[in-house]
């Protein structure tokens, strides 16, 4: 079949599923790395230094008031040094398993 490779008796689909798994591994690596970076900041301050901050400030939100229903949305991305290392480790982790 086109788009399938067989390993033993179980067909394994390549393509979109592989890209989705790569993104999942990279995101998990980044989250774990960022958490470790924030936890290790008291030990060595440069580990928790933010390299990139996107979005609203922590604690602030965007509000939409429609009269009957109000919606509040807020979020931010804060990447630190250990978070970048976590992203790279997540990519290597994915490549090792693929």
GULUMNU-146810 format. One record per residue (C-alpha): residue in three letters; chain; x, y, z. Coordinates in steps of 0.001 Angstrom, whole numbers, plus 500000, padded with zeros to 6 digits. Example, Ala and Ser with C-alpha at 12.3 -4.5 7.8 and 13.67 -1.06 7.14 Angstrom:
(node "Ala"; "A"; (512300; 495500; 507800))
(node "Ser"; "A"; (513670; 498940; 507140))
This chain:
(node "Unk"; "A"; (500000; 500000; 500000))
(node "Unk"; "A"; (501120; 503538; 499371))
(node "Unk"; "A"; (502038; 505492; 502510))
(node "Unk"; "A"; (502559; 502409; 504642))
(node "Unk"; "A"; (505700; 500580; 505646))
(node "Unk"; "A"; (505449; 497256; 507328))
(node "Unk"; "A"; (507494; 496317; 510361))
(node "Unk"; "A"; (506792; 492694; 511082))
(node "Unk"; "A"; (503054; 492157; 510758))
(node "Unk"; "A"; (501841; 495582; 511906))
(node "Unk"; "A"; (501601; 498362; 509288))
(node "Unk"; "A"; (503044; 501687; 510453))
(node "Unk"; "A"; (501768; 504854; 508799))
(node "Unk"; "A"; (504340; 507501; 507933))
(node "Unk"; "A"; (503722; 511146; 507037))
(node "Unk"; "A"; (501220; 513296; 508944))
(node "Unk"; "A"; (501261; 511111; 512021))
(node "Unk"; "A"; (505061; 511402; 512156))
(node "Unk"; "A"; (504897; 515199; 512047))
(node "Unk"; "A"; (502251; 515284; 514781))
(node "Unk"; "A"; (504362; 513040; 517011))
(node "Unk"; "A"; (507433; 515209; 516389))
(node "Unk"; "A"; (505492; 518304; 517474))
(node "Unk"; "A"; (504225; 516502; 520587))
(node "Unk"; "A"; (507756; 515413; 521573))
(node "Unk"; "A"; (509155; 518902; 520979))
(node "Unk"; "A"; (506366; 520600; 522974))
(node "Unk"; "A"; (506720; 518142; 525881))
(node "Unk"; "A"; (510496; 518674; 525871))
(node "Unk"; "A"; (510022; 522442; 525924))
(node "Unk"; "A"; (507509; 522317; 528771))
(node "Unk"; "A"; (509667; 520017; 530894))
(node "Unk"; "A"; (512742; 522137; 530157))
(node "Unk"; "A"; (510966; 525375; 531061))
(node "Unk"; "A"; (509692; 523940; 534335))
(node "Unk"; "A"; (513194; 522711; 535201))
(node "Unk"; "A"; (514618; 526111; 534285))
(node "Unk"; "A"; (512214; 527916; 536598))
(node "Unk"; "A"; (512889; 525434; 539403))
(node "Unk"; "A"; (516679; 525726; 539005))
(node "Unk"; "A"; (516694; 529550; 538867))
(node "Unk"; "A"; (517530; 529876; 542613))
(node "Unk"; "A"; (520554; 527605; 542068))
(node "Unk"; "A"; (521932; 529473; 539046))
(node "Unk"; "A"; (520077; 532581; 537841))
(node "Unk"; "A"; (520967; 532423; 534092))
(node "Unk"; "A"; (519004; 529159; 533738))
(node "Unk"; "A"; (515714; 530971; 534331))
(node "Unk"; "A"; (516491; 534008; 532171))
(node "Unk"; "A"; (513741; 534528; 529597))
(node "Unk"; "A"; (514920; 534498; 526002))
(node "Unk"; "A"; (511508; 535121; 524468))
(node "Unk"; "A"; (508164; 536267; 525853))
(node "Unk"; "A"; (505095; 536417; 523609))
(node "Unk"; "A"; (501461; 537173; 524375))
(node "Unk"; "A"; (499796; 539048; 527184))
(node "Unk"; "A"; (501525; 539654; 530468))
(node "Unk"; "A"; (500961; 536916; 533037))
(node "Unk"; "A"; (497737; 537688; 534855))
(node "Unk"; "A"; (496256; 539970; 532189))
(node "Unk"; "A"; (493603; 538803; 529751))
(node "Unk"; "A"; (491814; 539890; 526602))
(node "Unk"; "A"; (488106; 540419; 527195))
(node "Unk"; "A"; (485130; 540289; 524856))
(node "Unk"; "A"; (481844; 541435; 526375))
(node "Unk"; "A"; (478826; 540577; 524228))
(node "Unk"; "A"; (476249; 541845; 526700))
(node "Unk"; "A"; (474835; 538431; 527498))
(node "Unk"; "A"; (478076; 536463; 527470))
(node "Unk"; "A"; (481576; 537591; 528359))
(node "Unk"; "A"; (484697; 535797; 527205))
(node "Unk"; "A"; (488164; 536235; 528661))
(node "Unk"; "A"; (491227; 534759; 526983))
(node "Unk"; "A"; (494832; 535132; 528055))
(node "Unk"; "A"; (498076; 533348; 527570))
(node "Unk"; "A"; (501762; 533757; 527038))
(node "Unk"; "A"; (504840; 531859; 525939))
(node "Unk"; "A"; (507942; 532276; 528077))
(node "Unk"; "A"; (511006; 530427; 526774))
(node "Unk"; "A"; (514133; 530190; 528926))
(node "Unk"; "A"; (517579; 528670; 528338))
(node "Unk"; "A"; (516706; 525250; 529738))
(node "Unk"; "A"; (513425; 525324; 527758))
(node "Unk"; "A"; (515405; 525633; 524513))
(node "Unk"; "A"; (517578; 522711; 525606))
(node "Unk"; "A"; (514350; 520782; 526334))
(node "Unk"; "A"; (513054; 521550; 522822))
(node "Unk"; "A"; (516258; 520170; 521315))
(node "Unk"; "A"; (516177; 517085; 523573))
(node "Unk"; "A"; (512543; 516488; 522534))
(node "Unk"; "A"; (513579; 516596; 518873))
(node "Unk"; "A"; (516420; 514111; 519487))
(node "Unk"; "A"; (514047; 511922; 521506))
(node "Unk"; "A"; (511643; 511836; 518563))
(node "Unk"; "A"; (514436; 511115; 516060))
(node "Unk"; "A"; (515744; 508262; 518224))
(node "Unk"; "A"; (512334; 506582; 518331))
(node "Unk"; "A"; (511531; 507092; 514618))
